[in-house]
Amino acid sequence: MINTVAHPMVKLQSKVSSLVDSSILKPSDSIWKIAFLYGDDWTHWKQELLDFGFTMQDPISDLIAVDAWDED
């Protein structure tokens, strides 16, 4: 049996998607609004998002739309 570990960004994406599904966030909200939910961990997640080419003004729908988190 092979265990696969989900990329950390998949976990973030899933959590954010769940918040959109729950109407806590809107797909049109800017990514920076996630900062309110992550508090002290936001610095880490912000850097991860920037490393993947996101800006804090991008809509959350762009984050949710990512199909694969390749780090090539």
C-alpha positions in Angstrom: 0.0 0.0 0.0 1.3 3.4 -1.0 0.5 6.4 1.2 0.4 9.7 -0.6 0.8 13.0 1.2 -1.3 15.9 0.0 0.7 19.1 -0.9 0.2 21.7 1.9 -1.4 24.0 -0.7 -4.1 21.4 -1.4 -5.0 21.5 2.3 -5.2 25.3 2.2 -7.2 25.2 -1.0 -9.6 22.7 0.5 -10.1 24.8 3.6 -10.7 28.0 1.6 -13.1 26.1 -0.7 -15.0 24.9 2.3 -15.3 28.5 3.6 -16.6 29.6 0.3 -19.2 26.8 0.3 -20.2 27.9 3.8 -20.6 31.5 2.6 -18.0 32.7 5.0 -15.9 33.9 2.1 -17.1 34.8 -1.5 -15.2 33.6 -4.6 -14.8 37.3 -5.5 -13.1 38.2 -2.2 -9.4 39.0 -2.4 -7.0 36.4 -1.2 -5.8 38.8 1.6 -9.0 38.1 3.4 -7.7 34.7 4.3 -5.3 36.5 6.7 -8.1 37.1 9.1 -8.6 33.3 9.4 -5.0 32.3 9.8 -3.7 34.9 12.2 -0.1 34.0 13.2 0.2 31.4 10.4 -0.6 34.0 7.7 3.0 35.0 7.1 3.8 31.5 6.0 0.7 31.0 3.8 1.1 34.5 2.3 4.7 33.6 1.2 3.5 30.3 -0.2 0.9 32.0 -2.2 3.3 34.6 -3.5 5.8 31.9 -4.4 3.0 30.3 -6.6 2.5 33.7 -8.4 -0.6 34.9 -6.6 -1.1 38.5 -5.4 -3.1 39.4 -2.4 -5.6 41.2 -4.6 -6.3 38.1 -6.7 -9.8 36.7 -6.2 -10.2 33.6 -4.0 -11.8 31.9 -7.1 -8.3 31.9 -8.7 -6.9 29.9 -5.7 -9.8 27.4 -5.7 -9.4 26.9 -9.5 -5.9 25.5 -9.3 -5.8 21.8 -10.5 -2.3 20.9 -9.5 0.3 22.3 -7.2 3.6 21.6 -9.1 6.7 23.1 -7.8 8.9 22.8 -10.9 
